[in-house]
Structures are given as C-alpha cells and as structure tokens.
Amino acid sequence: MKAYLSGSSDVLADVRTDEDRGLSASEAKSRLEQHGFNKLDEGEKTPLWKRFFAQMADPMIIMLIVAAVVSAAVGIYEGGSEGFADVGIILFVVILNSVLGVVQESKAEQALEALQEMAAAQSKVIRDGRIVTVPSAELVPGDIVVLEAGDSVPADCRILESASMKIEEAALTGESVAVEKHANALVIPEGEDDIPLGDRKNMCYMGSVVVYGRGKAVVVGTGMDTEMGKIADALAKAEDEQTPLQIKLAELSRILTILVVGISAVIILLGMIKNGGLAFFGDIGLVLDTFMVAVSLAVAAIPEGLAAVVTIVLSIGVTKMSHHNAIIRKLTAVETLGCTQLICSDKTGTLTQNKMTVVRHEGEDMDALVRTMALCSDAKWDDIAQEAVGEPTEAALVADAAKLGFTTRDLEASRPRIGEAPFDSGRKMMSVVVRSRSGKITQHTKGAPD
C-alpha cells in the first residue's frame, strides 16, 4: 500500500504496530532479522591484490609492460646488461605507479569509513510503551519514531502527529526551503497517476532533516527499500565512464602503438631493401639483428616515466584537496574536477551549504536588532558545533546574532521567555515576551513589515 494515500490507522494496521506502545523488543528483533539493518548496501570491497593489478590495466602501463618484455628479449639475445637495466627501470616505474594509486585510494576509503562511523546516528523510538534511544541502523518497519528540530530522519516514515513540523528535503528534491508536514491522508489530483515525492506532505524520508517543530511517525521503509535506497541502487548500476585524462592517455597510447609498429615495419623494410629483397629472410642472423634494432627504437619511443609522473601529480592534487576538507576517492577524479567549466543547478544553495546567511542589517540600534532576531526565534545556537539548529530562516538570524556575541543560551538566561505568539499564515508574525533580570518586560516581534 502507498502510505501517503492511506489514513494513519490503516498504515499502523498494515505494519502491525501501536502508536502509543510501539513494537516490543522481541518483535523489533524478529523484524530486524527479517528486513535487515536500516542502512544502504555497501559495494563489495575489492581485494588489495586485485586493486594493485587493476592499476596496471591502463593502456600506457600495458605498453610499458610490453616494452619491458621486449627489452628482456633484447637483453637475452645480446647477452649484455643494458637490456636488463631497462627492464628493471620499466618494472620499477610500473610497480611504483600501482603502489601510489592503491595507497592514495586506500587513504580516501579509510577517511570515508571514519566519517561514516562518526556519523552513526541514534533515533528516539517508542518500544514497549517507553521512549528509548537506539542506533538508526536497527530501526525496522513498524517502529514509532519521535522527531524534534535538529533530528535527521532515519528512515522513510508516515507522519502520525505534527506540531508545526518542517523538514528540509534538499537531498532528495533539491528544494532548499523546508516543507511543512501534516498527518492527513493525501488524494491524487485528477488526471495524475501519483503524487510527486516533493508533494507528499504526510511523509518524511531518509536523508532529510527536521528543522522546526516536532512530530511522531511510523517507519514504513528501511535500508534499500527507502527512496534514498532507490537512488543508491540506481547509482550502483550506473556504468563508469572514462575521465578526460583517461581518454587522452588512451589516445596517446594508440598513437604510440601505431608509431612503434610503423618504426618496426620501416626498419625491417629497409633491411630487406638493403640486403636483396626476399633473400634477406634467408639469413636468420641478419633478420634477428634487424628485428632487435627495430625493437630497440620502438622501446625508446615509449615514455616510461609518463605514467609515474601523472600518478604523482594527481596524488599531489588529492593531498591539496584534502587540506580543504574534500576527500577524493579516485585519483583521476581530481583532473576531471579541474577541467569542469560549467555546472548546471536549479538552485545556487543546493550544491554549496544549503544555508541562508544574513548579509546586511538596517537599523539605528544594531545590538537591539540582532537581540530581537535571536530572542524571537525557536532556533538554537549550538556552542559545541558552532552552528545554529532549527528552521533555515531563524537559524540564519541566530547565527548572525552569535557572530556579534549574542548566543541564544546567554540571551535566554538573562531574558527568559514568559509568553509567545507563534508565527501563523494569518498574522504573518511571531512575538515573544521576555523578562529581564531587573524585572522589565519586553515584547520582541519579527515578521512581514506590512
């Protein structure tokens, strides 16, 4: 059933749970075994040895390996040490290139794993009639989740109760403005097949964040059964394309291959002309000497150091990006990012921080202005994270006040709120009444100028 088209009681009956008591611990454990952990599937890790040899699949590296084999053959034929010296140099370059690539990618993956462990979320759920905190990965369909401002939505849920709850769904819809949620069943508009994800106002989805108010919801989808899981599945099935650098190197490899074959053919042809045409092939020693000359010239045409230089330069780029808090998993992605000329986006903030920021003030008493904006707000300043948590517009005002030294904790301690009139669409304002330490009562209001 589509939870957003059904009433709350029907959804609760479908997932076999109770709004007030939630699931029992034993039932939750049973469902966890049935549905699995509430997390997206991770790609199968490639063994280290496979990753090492995968680095050698590059056309330029293959050419170097062929050159090494040919150099070894030349060395064996001539009985000298020069050919083997070339083999050693080429193999050193190939191995160094593969080691650098594997090490850099391993560092990136370790950093990503560390970030995932740090971001391991906890959720407040009702089980056996009590509110308990459990790892979000252990949520199952039927769990009753309690949501408050600042919480990440841990799974796809049907909202049962909403107290002015607003959720930011930019990760799924690209819409940076928070969406106000309710608990009523929806109806498909006439002439439409379904309701678009962004218009399902009685649902909340994994990957979104509660920015205002509070609510209660029942989990209807976890892990890969969520909307975020569908995106992850589509990405996993997408074919990897070559980067511009890989395309150019492959083109260079083709040109060098043609050049090498051409040089060899010309040398052998000249040997034939010089030594009596087809009679040339009657002298095996002469044929081998001419072939070795052709091979030596061909090997000399291959730039042995190019692959190592490219890998080292890309590694330097990855290191510099890490200093700017950007983790690059694949070395070639650095060059791709560097040659990007145009990024198309429907909203400027979606690809940056998805945050509103105060850029200008107007008023005679600036301190009084920012104090009012911070006091007349339900967003809070987090001293530890050094950021505001709450509805985006209010969070921008609270963050601006904090920059000027007025944090919500200090303001609320010196001017506790004793009354309020929440924002509504009719009044288009929010008002709070506070009492100072001296006993003076002041009203602070923010809203539409009209």
C-alpha positions in Angstrom: 0.0 0.0 0.0 1.1 3.6 -0.5 1.3 5.0 3.0 0.7 8.7 1.9 -2.6 7.8 0.4 -3.9 6.0 3.5 -5.1 7.2 6.9 -2.9 6.8 9.9 -4.9 3.9 11.4 -4.7 2.0 8.1 -0.9 2.4 8.0 -0.5 1.3 11.6 -2.6 -1.8 10.9 -0.6 -2.6 7.8 2.7 -2.5 9.6 1.2 -4.2 12.7 2.1 -1.7 15.4 0.6 0.5 18.0 1.0 4.3 18.0 1.3 4.5 21.8 3.2 1.4 22.7 5.2 0.9 19.5 6.9 -2.5 19.0 8.0 -4.9 21.7 11.8 -5.5 22.0 11.3 -9.2 20.8 9.2 -8.1 17.8 11.7 -5.5 16.8 14.5 -8.1 17.0 12.4 -10.5 14.8 11.8 -7.9 12.2 15.4 -6.8 12.2 16.3 -10.4 11.2 13.6 -10.4 8.6 14.3 -7.0 7.0 18.0 -6.5 7.8 19.8 -3.4 9.1 18.5 0.0 8.2 21.4 1.1 6.0 22.3 1.3 2.4 24.1 -1.6 0.8 27.8 -1.2 0.5 29.7 -2.2 -2.6 31.7 -5.4 -2.3 35.2 -4.5 -1.3 37.9 -5.3 -3.9 40.8 -7.3 -2.5 44.1 -5.4 -2.3 45.8 -7.6 -4.9 43.0 -7.0 -7.4 43.2 -3.3 -6.9 47.0 -3.4 -7.4 46.7 -5.2 -10.7 43.7 -3.0 -11.7 46.2 -0.1 -11.7 48.1 -1.8 -14.5 45.0 -2.0 -16.8 45.8 1.5 -18.1 46.8 1.4 -21.8 50.0 3.3 -21.0 51.0 0.8 -18.4 50.3 -2.1 -20.7 52.6 -0.6 -23.2 55.3 -0.3 -20.6 55.0 -3.9 -19.6 55.2 -5.0 -23.3 58.3 -2.7 -23.6 59.8 -4.5 -20.6 59.2 -7.9 -22.1 60.8 -6.8 -25.4 63.7 -5.3 -23.6 64.2 -8.5 -21.7 64.2 -10.4 -25.0 66.8 -8.0 -26.4 69.0 -8.4 -23.4 68.8 -12.2 -23.6 69.6 -12.1 -27.3 72.5 -9.7 -27.0 73.8 -11.2 -23.7 74.5 -7.7 -22.3 73.3 -5.9 -19.2 71.8 -2.8 -20.9 68.5 -4.6 -21.8 68.0 -5.9 -18.3 68.7 -2.5 -16.9 65.9 -1.1 -19.0 63.6 -3.9 -17.7 64.4 -3.0 -14.1 63.7 0.7 -14.7 60.4 0.0 -16.5 59.2 -2.5 -13.9 60.1 -0.1 -11.1 58.0 2.6 -12.7 55.1 0.3 -13.2 55.2 -1.0 -9.6 55.7 2.5 -8.2 52.7 3.8 -10.2 50.4 0.9 -9.0 51.5 1.3 -5.3 50.9 5.1 -5.3 47.5 4.6 -6.8 46.5 1.9 -4.3 47.8 3.8 -1.3 46.0 7.0 -2.3 42.7 5.3 -2.9 43.0 3.3 0.4 43.6 6.5 2.3 40.4 8.0 0.8 38.4 4.9 1.6 39.7 4.9 5.2 38.7 8.5 5.6 35.2 7.9 4.3 34.8 4.9 6.6 35.9 7.1 9.6 33.3 9.7 8.6 30.6 7.1 8.4 31.5 5.8 11.9 31.4 9.4 13.3 28.0 10.0 11.7 26.4 6.8 13.1 23.1 8.2 14.1 20.8 7.5 17.0 17.0 7.7 17.0 14.3 8.1 19.6 11.7 5.4 19.2 8.7 4.1 21.3 9.2 0.4 22.3 7.2 -1.4 24.9 5.4 1.9 25.7 8.7 3.8 26.5 10.8 6.2 24.6 14.2 4.7 24.1 17.3 5.7 22.0 18.5 3.0 19.6 21.0 3.1 16.7 19.2 4.2 13.5 20.6 1.1 11.7 18.4 -1.1 14.0 15.1 0.6 13.1 12.5 -1.7 11.5 9.2 -1.2 9.7 6.6 -0.5 12.4 8.8 1.4 14.8 7.3 4.7 16.1 9.9 7.4 15.8 9.8 10.7 17.8 11.2 13.6 15.8 12.3 17.0 17.0 14.1 20.0 15.5 17.7 19.1 14.5 17.0 15.4 14.1 17.9 13.5 10.9 15.0 11.4 9.6 16.4 7.8 9.9 14.1 6.0 7.5 11.0 6.5 5.3 8.1 7.3 7.6 4.4 8.1 7.6 3.7 11.0 9.9 1.3 10.4 12.7 1.5 13.6 14.5 2.9 17.0 13.6 3.3 20.1 15.7 4.3 22.8 13.2 7.0 20.3 12.0 9.0 21.4 9.0 11.5 19.2 7.2 14.3 20.1 4.8 14.4 17.6 1.9 17.1 19.1 -0.3 19.0 15.8 -0.5 16.0 14.2 -2.3 14.1 17.0 -4.0 16.7 19.8 -4.4 14.2 22.1 -2.7 16.2 24.1 -0.1 13.0 25.6 1.6 11.7 23.5 4.4 8.4 21.7 3.9 5.6 21.9 6.5 4.3 18.5 7.3 0.9 17.1 8.5 -0.7 13.8 9.3 -3.7 13.8 6.9 -4.1 11.3 4.1 -3.4 12.7 0.6 -5.5 12.4 -2.6 -4.1 12.0 -6.1 -5.1 15.1 -8.2 -7.4 14.4 -11.1 -5.6 13.4 -14.2 -2.4 12.4 -12.4 -1.0 8.9 -11.8 0.6 9.6 -8.5 1.8 12.4 -6.1 5.3 13.6 -6.7 7.7 12.9 -3.8 8.2 16.6 -3.0 4.4 17.0 -2.5 3.9 14.1 -0.1 3.5 16.3 2.9 2.5 13.5 5.3 5.7 11.6 4.7 9.3 12.1 5.8 12.2 10.4 4.1 15.7 9.1 5.0 18.3 11.8 4.4 16.1 14.7 5.3 16.3 16.9 8.4 13.7 18.3 10.8 14.4 22.0 11.1 11.3 23.2 13.0 8.7 21.8 15.4 8.3 18.2 16.4 6.3 15.2 15.4 5.8 11.4 15.6 6.0 9.0 12.6 5.8 5.3 11.9 8.6 3.7 9.9 7.3 2.2 6.6 10.6 1.6 4.7 14.2 0.9 5.8 17.6 0.4 4.1 17.4 -0.2 0.4 13.6 0.0 0.5 13.7 3.8 1.1 13.7 6.5 -1.6 17.4 7.1 -0.8 18.0 3.4 -1.3 16.4 3.6 -4.8 18.9 6.4 -5.6 21.8 4.3 -4.3 20.7 1.3 -6.3 20.5 3.4 -9.5 24.0 4.8 -8.8 25.3 1.3 -8.2 24.0 0.2 -11.7 25.4 3.2 -13.5 28.4 2.4 -15.8 31.7 4.0 -15.0 32.8 6.4 -17.8 36.4 7.3 -18.6 37.6 10.7 -17.4 39.0 13.2 -19.9 42.5 12.4 -18.7 42.0 8.6 -19.3 40.6 9.3 -22.7 43.6 11.5 -23.6 46.1 8.9 -22.3 44.3 6.1 -24.2 44.5 8.2 -27.4 48.2 8.8 -26.8 48.7 5.0 -26.3 47.0 4.4 -29.6 49.2 6.9 -31.4 52.4 5.4 -29.8 51.3 1.9 -30.7 50.9 2.9 -34.3 54.2 4.7 -34.2 56.0 1.7 -32.7 54.6 -0.7 -35.2 55.4 1.8 -38.0 59.0 2.1 -36.9 59.5 -1.6 -36.7 57.9 -2.1 -40.1 60.1 0.6 -41.7 63.3 -0.8 -40.2 62.6 -4.3 -41.4 61.6 -2.9 -44.9 64.9 -1.0 -45.1 66.7 -4.2 -44.1 65.0 -6.1 -46.9 65.9 -3.3 -49.5 69.5 -3.1 -48.3 70.0 -6.9 -48.3 68.4 -8.1 -51.6 64.7 -8.2 -51.0 63.2 -11.6 -50.0 66.7 -13.1 -49.9 67.0 -11.1 -46.7 64.9 -13.6 -44.8 67.3 -16.4 -45.7 69.9 -15.1 -43.3 68.4 -15.7 -39.8 71.2 -13.8 -38.0 70.6 -10.8 -40.2 66.9 -10.9 -39.7 67.3 -11.1 -35.9 69.8 -8.2 -35.8 67.4 -6.1 -37.9 64.4 -7.0 -35.7 66.3 -6.1 -32.5 67.3 -2.7 -33.9 63.6 -2.1 -34.7 62.5 -3.2 -31.2 65.2 -1.0 -29.6 63.9 2.0 -31.5 60.3 1.1 -30.6 61.1 0.8 -26.9 62.9 4.1 -27.0 59.8 5.8 -28.3 57.7 4.8 -25.2 57.8 7.5 -22.4 58.4 5.2 -19.4 58.2 8.0 -16.9 54.8 9.4 -18.1 52.6 7.1 -16.1 54.5 7.7 -12.9 54.6 11.5 -13.4 50.8 11.5 -14.0 50.1 9.5 -10.8 52.4 11.6 -8.7 50.9 14.9 -9.9 47.4 13.6 -9.3 48.4 12.5 -5.8 49.6 16.0 -5.1 46.2 17.3 -6.2 44.4 14.9 -3.9 46.6 15.9 -1.0 45.9 19.6 -1.6 42.1 18.9 -1.9 42.2 17.1 1.5 43.5 20.3 3.1 40.2 21.9 2.0 38.2 19.1 3.6 37.5 17.4 0.2 38.0 13.6 0.0 38.8 12.3 -3.5 38.5 8.5 -3.8 39.8 8.1 -7.4 42.9 9.9 -8.5 41.6 10.6 -12.0 38.6 12.5 -10.5 40.9 15.3 -9.5 41.7 16.1 -13.1 38.0 15.8 -14.1 37.1 18.3 -11.4 39.9 20.6 -12.6 38.6 20.7 -16.2 35.0 21.3 -15.3 33.9 24.5 -16.9 30.1 24.6 -16.3 27.9 23.3 -13.5 24.1 23.4 -14.1 21.9 23.7 -10.9 18.4 24.9 -10.4 19.3 26.4 -7.0 22.6 28.0 -6.0 22.5 26.9 -2.4 21.8 23.2 -3.1 25.3 22.4 -4.2 27.0 24.6 -1.5 25.9 24.6 2.1 22.2 24.8 1.7 22.1 27.5 4.3 20.7 31.0 4.3 23.0 33.8 5.7 22.4 37.3 6.8 24.4 39.7 4.5 23.1 43.1 5.6 21.4 44.9 8.5 19.4 48.1 8.6 18.5 49.8 11.8 19.6 52.5 14.3 20.5 50.2 17.2 22.2 47.1 15.7 22.6 45.3 19.0 18.9 45.6 19.8 18.0 44.4 16.3 20.1 41.2 16.4 19.0 40.5 20.0 15.4 40.7 18.9 16.0 38.4 16.0 17.7 35.8 18.3 15.2 36.1 21.1 12.1 35.9 18.8 13.2 32.6 17.4 12.9 28.9 18.1 16.3 28.1 16.5 19.1 27.5 18.9 22.9 28.2 18.8 25.0 25.1 19.4 28.2 26.2 21.2 29.9 22.9 20.5 29.2 22.6 16.8 29.4 26.3 16.4 26.2 26.4 14.3 22.5 27.2 14.6 20.0 24.4 14.6 16.4 25.0 13.5 14.3 26.4 10.7 16.6 27.8 8.0 15.5 31.4 8.2 15.6 31.5 12.0 18.9 29.6 12.0 20.4 32.4 9.8 19.2 35.1 12.2 20.5 33.2 15.3 23.9 32.5 13.6 24.2 36.2 12.7 23.5 37.2 16.3 26.1 34.7 17.6 28.7 36.3 15.3 28.1 39.5 17.1 28.4 37.9 20.5 24.7 37.2 21.3 24.2 33.5 21.7 20.7 32.1 22.5 21.9 30.4 25.7 23.2 33.7 27.2 20.2 35.7 25.9 17.6 33.2 27.3 19.5 33.1 30.7 19.3 36.9 31.0 15.9 37.3 29.4 13.8 34.2 29.9 10.7 33.9 27.7 7.4 34.2 29.6 5.0 34.3 26.7 4.8 33.8 23.0 2.5 34.1 19.9 3.8 31.6 17.3 4.0 32.5 13.6 0.9 31.8 11.6 -0.1 32.5 8.0 -2.8 34.9 9.0 -0.8 37.1 11.4 2.5 36.7 9.5 4.4 37.5 12.6 6.0 35.8 15.6 6.1 37.5 19.0 7.7 36.6 22.3 7.5 38.3 25.7 10.7 38.2 27.9 11.6 39.4 31.4 15.0 40.9 32.1 16.9 40.4 35.4 15.7 43.8 36.6 12.1 42.7 36.1 11.4 44.7 33.0 9.0 43.0 30.5 9.7 43.4 26.8 7.9 42.1 23.6 10.0 41.2 20.6 8.3 40.7 17.2 9.6 39.6 13.8 7.7 39.1 10.6 6.3 40.7 7.5 6.7 44.6 7.5 3.1 45.1 6.5 
